[in-house]
Amino acid sequence: MTRNVIALQLYSVRSLGPLEDQLAATARAGFRAVELLEEHLAEPRVLKAMLDAHHLLAPSAHVSYPALRNGLVRLIDVCERCQIKQLFVPGVAFDAPRTSARGWRFMGSELAHLAESLHGAGIGLGYHNMRQDFLPLADGRIGFEILIAAARGSSLKWQADIAWMSRAGINPADWLRRHRGILVSAHIKDEAPVGTHEDEDGWSEVGGGTMLWPSLWKTATECGAWLLVVEHDNPRHPLEFARRSLSYLNRFNT
């Protein structure tokens, strides 16, 4: 069985200080890869030096649609310098209305066009879903489905945020199987039991919550997710969260 890449989304450790401190803590927690944010890409030479100093790889980064639209050439250069192979656009980082089918179609067609441009440079582009993506629109349709249909036939991929899918009230495994042809990555975070961890927005360390990660991990990886990104939106103790979550997930990554 091929060993998958487990990375830490640096948003999870943003409270630990500057990027240098975040990377040092990530390495101490046992990670060998990180997922970057757009703000980290401002100085690629400095970024690459810090990654190398902490023996970390950065296979992916989250960027906004405006950054892609207005600075594609620069982003390609950053990816080449820092060996970033995959970019993802989160729904919250897209400056288009998402209350109508028209807005979702626009997102899909725009991302499809950008995906083709990046594909030519050897870089993948994917969409990262949020909870809203799976909530019915006024006409009953699901925005995520409209976006994916509009991008069909392009190189656009999908990074599944499985916990947000769960919070939307759907069965994540069903959707992972349905779109296995475009799935390349998954965000791995865990929901705390109802009424607990309220100061952490209801999230817990991976393996300490209510989500059935042994089966979800198996489904995600079998459906094409080679990059598994550990995340917590608001951890009380970021380093402890990172260390415990990785220890739990390493049981499956053999």
N, C-alpha and C positions, 0 to 999 in steps of 0.2 A: 504494500500500500504506500502511495506517495505521501510524504510528509508535507502538510500544508504550512503556509506562512502565517504565524500569529504576530500581529502588530498591535501596538497601543496607540489609540487615537489621542494625540497630545492635548486635545481639549479637556481630557480627563484630569490632567495634572497642571492646568494653567495657573492654579493658585500657589504653586511651589516657587514662583519667581520667574526670572528671565529664561529664555529658551535654553541657555547653557545648563541651568539648574534642572530644568524639566528633562533634558536628555540624560543628564547624569543620574537622576532618580530613576528614569526608565531603565537604564542599563543596570542599576543596582537591583531593580525588581526582577531582573532576569530576562527582559525582552531583548531581542536582537533586531527588531524592526519597529518603525513608527509610521503613523499616518499623519502627515503634516497638514497645517491650515494655510490658507492663502497668505496670511500675514507673515508666515515664516519664509516666504519665497522672495522677499525683497532684496536680499543680498546673497545670491547663490554661492559665491566663493566662500563667504563666512559660514554659511549653512553647511556646505560640504565639509569644511574643515572641522566643524563641531561634530557632525555625524561620524566622521572618521576617527576623531579623538575618543569617541565613546563606543566605537566598534558597532555602529548602528547603520542599518539600511533604511531607506525611505522608499518603498515600492509605490506608494500612492500619496495623493494630496487632495484635499477638498478646496475647490475654487468656486467662485461665483460666475454666473452667466456674464455679467458686465466685464469681468476680468478676461474671460475668453474672447468675448466679442471685440473688446477694445485693445487687447494686448496679446494676441495669439502668438505672434512671433517671439515676444519676450518670454512667454511661458514655455514655449518649445525649447528655447535656449536654456532656461532654468532646469527643465526636465532632463535635458541631455547632460548638463553639468553635474546634476545631483543624482542621476540614474533613477529618476522617477519614471515608472513605466505606465502608471494609470492615474488619471485624474477623474474626480467625481464631483458632480454638481448637486449639492443638497437642495431639496425643494425650497427651503427657507432662504436660499441664496439666489433665487431666481426672481427677477423684477418683472413678473408678468402676473396678471390676475388669474386666480385659480378657482374662481367661483362659477365659471361657465365652461362648457365643452370647448368653446373657441379658444380660451386661454390655454387649456391643456393641449390642444392641437398645435398651437403656436409653439409651446415649449418643446413638444416632440419634434416638430419640423426643424426648429432652430438647433436643437441639440444634435439631431441627425446630421445636419450640414457641418457643424463643428466637429463631430466625430469623424467624418470623412477627411476633413483637413488634418486632424491630428493623426489619424491612421496612416496617412501618407508619410508622416514624420516618425512613425514607429511608436506612437503613444496612444494608449487607449483612453476613451472617454466613456464615462458611465453616469447614470442618474442614481442619486441616493434618496430613497423615499422617506417621507415623514408620515405621521399619523393621518394628516388630512388627505393624503393621496388615496386612502382607502375608504373615505367617508362618502356616501352617496351625494351626488349633486342634486339640484332641484328636479332634474329629469330622471333621476334614479341611476344614472350611469356612474361609473367609478373613474375618477380623474386619471389614476395611474394607467388604466386600460386604454384610455383615449390617447395619452402620451405615447405609450408603447406602440399603439397601432399607427400613429402618425410617423413614428421613427422606423417602422418595419422595413427591412431591406438594407438598412444602414449598419454602420459598425457600432452603434450605441449599445452599451452594456448596462448592467444593473448591479448596484450594491444594495442589498436588502437589509434594511434596519428591522430586524425581526421583532424586537421588543415594541417598536412603534406600530408594527403591524398587529401585534397582539393587543395593544391598547386601542386599536381601531375596532376591535371586536371580531376580527376574522381569524381563520385558522392559517397561520403563516406557512405551514408545510404544504397546504394545498396550492398556494400561490408560488412557492418555490418550485414545485413540480411543474406547474403550468407554464412557467417562464424559464425553464431550465436552459433553454437555448441561448439566453442572454445573461444569465447569472454568472458573475465572476468573483463576487466578494460578498461578505455579510458582516454587519456590525453585531457584536456579541455583547449584550448587556442584559441585566436581570431585573425583574420586577419584585420588589419587596412585598411581603404579605400586606393586605389592605389594612390601613391604619397604623403601619409602622414606617420608620425611616422617613417621616414626613419632612424633616429638615434636609433630606437628600432627594427631595422631589419624588419620593416613592420608589427609588432605585436601590439596589443592593449590589454587593460584590457578585460576580458570576459564580453560580453554584450555591449561593446563599439565599436565593429567592424562590419564586414559585414556578419559573419556566422550566420545562423539561429539556434541559440542554443535551443530555446524551442522545436523544432521538432527533432533536432539532439540528444538532451538529452533523449527525449522520446524513440527514436529508439534505442540508445545505451543501455539504462537500460532495455528496453523490450527484447533486444537480449542477455542479460546476464551480462552486465557490472555492477558489484556491487561496484567497487572501481573507483571513478571519481577523477582524479588528475589534479589540476589546475596548469598551467604552463605558463611562459613567458620567452623566451630565452634571452631577453636583456631589462628588464624594466628600464625606467629612474628613477622611484620612486618605488622600490620594495614593500615597506610596503603599500603604497597607492594602488598599483595594487592588492595586495593580499586581502586587506580589501574590495575593491569595487567589485572584482570578486566574492568573497564569498557571499557578500550581494546579488548580482544578482542571483547567482545559488541557494541560499536558497529558492527562490521563487518556484523552481521546486521540491525541495527535501522535500516534505511534506508527 
